[in-house]
Amino acid sequence: MASSSSIRVGIAGLGWPGERHAEAINGSTLGTVYSVCDLNAERLKAFAATFGPKHIFTSFDEMLMDQDVEAIVICLPNSLHYPCSLKALEAGKHVLCEKPPTMNAAQMRTLHDQAQRRGLLYYFGRQMRFSPAMQTAKRLIAERRLGEIYFAETMWIRSRGTPIGLDGWFTERSKAGGGVVIDLGIHAIDAAWYLMGTPQPRAVSAQTYQKFPQLVKNKTFDVEDNATRLLRGSRRKFDGTQN
Ligand SMILES: NC(=O)c1ccc[n+]([C@@H]2O[C@H](COP(=O)([O-])OP(=O)(O)OC[C@H]3O[C@@H](n4cnc5c(N)ncnc54)[C@H](O)[C@@H]3O)[C@@H](O)[C@H]2O)c1
């Protein structure tokens, strides 16, 4: 049970990740699921019955207007991540947004600047960093027990088809922003990048493929379904300090 001083959280988008966030929030003493929001009335009802939020909304903007909501977790389709994160920061809320955080680097910089200027916390969904396996690997590397890490190979193959099904939005660039690179690659690349100490990228060469659109009938499939890339970095870390 959350304490009265726990952070009041609003969750937008009540699919699989929305449920996982709600379980973690209500299962901790740090926060409580205070408000939830989704356009889908059935999902809203089922979610409310399971997690017992104080308020339910079908409008994201209305949820933001509630002064009692202190932090927002965004689990909406990708194209809504940037505009909703920005609105939430402008409304004075801390933000945890699912990946991918934005559609481009300029949007990411705007969110970073907004959060800094307002003294708010912003993070996007890189849950792998917090897994016991990753934390152990990070510690072993920091202790130099694996020697110098100068090369890493990372990959992710989805063996269970398209997320939320072939009739969902994940195959549509206008809603998803891209295909496997920002859906799975973001986790795979971040895992290696994080373990290597977030080196500043210097050069990238990449190849993307689109080999499965014929599997989708009467539906847009204009994202890549395979990608390979080579990233080269310097010893300088992403934040400018030396590795
Ligand atoms: N971190 C991870 O490992 C991980 C895993 C799965 C999904 N995700 C991310 O989570 C996000 C959501 O994925 P999903 O599988 O739950 O998708 P989904 O389509 O099942 O769920 C999105 C929900 O948002 C609702 N919605 C859409 N537009 C809305 C609006 N304007 N206002 C309110 N509600 C709205 C929909 O009704 C739907 O219930 C995606 O960005 C995905 O990349 C991350």
The ligand as a Gaussian input file, in Angstrom:
#p B3LYP/6-31G(d) Opt

LIG

0 1
 N       10.025000      -0.483000     -22.792000
 C        9.595000      -1.563000     -23.417000
 O       10.245000      -2.603000     -23.437000
 C        8.270000      -1.519000     -24.120000
 C        7.542000      -2.691000     -24.306000
 C        6.328000      -2.608000     -24.981000
 C        5.879000      -1.391000     -25.475000
 N        6.620000      -0.264000     -25.266000
 C        6.158000       1.046000     -25.781000
 O        4.937000       1.394000     -25.167000
 C        4.147000       2.166000     -26.037000
 C        2.723000       1.606000     -26.100000
 O        2.767000       0.307000     -26.645000
 P        1.518000      -0.690000     -26.527000
 O        1.974000      -2.001000     -27.002000
 O        0.893000      -0.576000     -25.192000
 O        0.527000      -0.029000     -27.608000
 P       -1.070000      -0.131000     -27.611000
 O       -1.528000       0.406000     -28.911000
 O       -1.507000      -1.502000     -27.186000
 O       -1.509000       0.855000     -26.416000
 C       -1.544000       2.243000     -26.569000
 C       -2.808000       2.741000     -25.877000
 O       -2.855000       4.161000     -26.045000
 C       -4.216000       4.522000     -26.253000
 N       -4.246000       5.810000     -26.948000
 C       -3.915000       6.073000     -28.236000
 N       -4.045000       7.390000     -28.505000
 C       -4.456000       7.961000     -27.349000
 C       -4.753000       9.313000     -26.968000
 N       -4.639000      10.334000     -27.840000
 N       -5.147000       9.555000     -25.693000
 C       -5.272000       8.538000     -24.812000
 N       -5.014000       7.247000     -25.111000
 C       -4.604000       6.974000     -26.358000
 C       -4.800000       3.389000     -27.073000
 O       -6.207000       3.334000     -26.944000
 C       -4.109000       2.162000     -26.462000
 O       -4.876000       1.581000     -25.416000
 C        4.858000       2.144000     -27.383000
 O        5.534000       3.352000     -27.552000
 C        5.862000       1.004000     -27.273000
 O        7.041000       1.241000     -28.019000
 C        7.790000      -0.315000     -24.601000

